[in-house]
Amino acid sequence: MSGNQTKLQKVEKAEAASPVFVEAEKMFEKLAEISKETAAKAYDFFVERGSQIGTHFEDWLRAETEMLRAAPAKITESKDLVNVEIAVPGFKPNEIEVSVKDNVLIVSGETTTDDKKEDETTFYSEWRSDRFLRKLDLPEFVETDDIKAILTDGVLKLTLRKKAAAEAVKVAVHSA
């Protein structure tokens, strides 16, 4: 094997180990789709309760909890960077999608499990969902072309460079 092939394989492995970056529009569509699914499930819970008024918020939270896994986040900033950490245990890098537009970060993930055995039925399970979705407002506008994303021990760490502030321009005023 030549040296170039070895370098290429290392690059491919490195790329496969990072989350997938997608266009913001795709993520907003996914957000809308999941919101519709959540609303439908919340409505089912509302009807199941006998259409009792005043429970819609509880129904929404219950639906969201059953459909999406919790993914706690922490956002910090320094002079030049915005750092985001999101807990996503059980997800592989290629199962996570990241999108940034202006100061909005959307991170989603979906994993599949094929360990269902034909000869067994589930008696009890606390497993909730195999997907998560977080839309986070960042404290600053960030550059979208230089984002570092590393998944380590179930924590996705994103490093985003802040956009440089536009410098004030002095405009000369002339009399007419």
N, C-alpha and C positions, 0 to 999 in steps of 0.2 A: 504494500500500500504506500502510495506516495505521501509526502508531507502535506500537499494541498488537500488530499482527500481527508487526512486526519483533521486538519483545521476546519474543513467544511463540516465534518461530523460533529466536532465540538460546538460549532456555531449553531447547527441544527438542534443539538441537545439543549443548548442555552436558550434558544428561542422557544422550544417546546416547554421549558420550565417556567416561562413567565406567563402571566395572564394575557388574555386576548384583548387588544384595544379595538373598539368599534366606534362607529360614528354616533354622535349624540342623538340623531333622529331615530336610529334603530333602538336605542335605549329608552327614549321617550315613548316609542310605540310599545315596547315591552312593559314599561311602567303603566301605560294606559290599559293594556291587556290584563295585567295582574289586578289592577284596580277594578276592572269590570268583573273579573272572576270573584274577587273578594266581596264586591257588592252583591253579586248573585248568591253567594254562600251566606252572607249576612242576612239577606232577605229570607233565605230558607230558614235560618235560625229564628228570625222574627215571626214567621208563619208558624213554625214549630212551637213557639211559646204562646200561640193563640193570638198573634197580632197585637200584643200588648204595647201600647204607646209608652214611650220613655225608656225603652230598652235598646234602641238602635245603636247607641255607642257601644254598649256591652256586646251586642251581636257582631258589630264590625270588628272589635278587638278579638273576639273568639274566632271569627272567620280568618282574620289575618294571622293569628297564632297557629291555626291549623294548616294554613296554606304556605306560610313562610317561616323559615328558621330565623331565630334571632341572630343578629350580627352586630354586636356592640362595637361602637367606633369611638376613636379619640382623635381630635384634631389639635395640633400645636403649630405654632409658627415662630420663625426666627426672622431676622432682617431680610433675608433673600428667599427663604423657603417656606412652604406649607407642608407639614408632615401629617399623614393620615395613617392610623392603624385600625384595622378592622379584623375582629376575631371571626375566622371562617373555618373552624376545625372540621376535618373530614373532606375538604374540597382539595382537588388537585389544581395546579396552575392552569391547565388547559380547560378547566370547567368554570373559570372565572372570567367575566367580561368587565372591562373598565372603559368609561367614557368621561371626557371632560369637555365642557363648553363654558367659556367665560369663568364664572366662579361656582359652577355647579358640577359636582362629581356624582356619577351614578356607577355603582358597582353591583353586579348581579352574579349569581352562580347557580348552577344546577348540576347535580350529580345523579348518576344512575347506579342502581344496585341490581345485580342479577343473581342474588343468592336465594331467591325464592325456590323452595323445593316443592315438588309436586305432591309428595306424600305427607306434608305437614300443614297444619293450619295454625294461625296466630291466635294464641289464647289471651295474651296481654302484650301491649307495646306502648312505650312512651316515645317512640320515634315519631316525630311530627312531620317534618317535611324534608325534602331533598333539594330545596332551593331557598335562596335568599335574594333580597333586593334592597339596596340602600340608596337613597338620594340625599346627598349632603350639600348644604350651602357652605362654600369655603369663605374664609374671612377676606380673601383678596382674589382678584383676577389672576389666573396663572397661565403660563406658557403651555401649549398643548403638544409641542413637538419634543420636549425633553422631560419625559416623565419616567421615573424609575419605580418599578414595582417588583417587590420581592416577597415571596410566600415562604415563611419559615415557621415551622412548628404550629401550623394552624393560624398564624397571624399574617395578614397581608399588610405590608408596609409600603406606602406610596410616598415618594418625594417629588414635590411639584415646585418648580421655580416660579416665583412671583413675576408678573409682567412688570417691566420697568415703567415707572410713571412717566407720562408724557411731560416733557419740559415746557415751561411757560414760554410763550413766544411774545416778544415785544413788537407791537404793531404801531408803525408811525402813522399819525393822523395829520392829514393835509387839509388846508382850507380850500374851499372851492372858489 
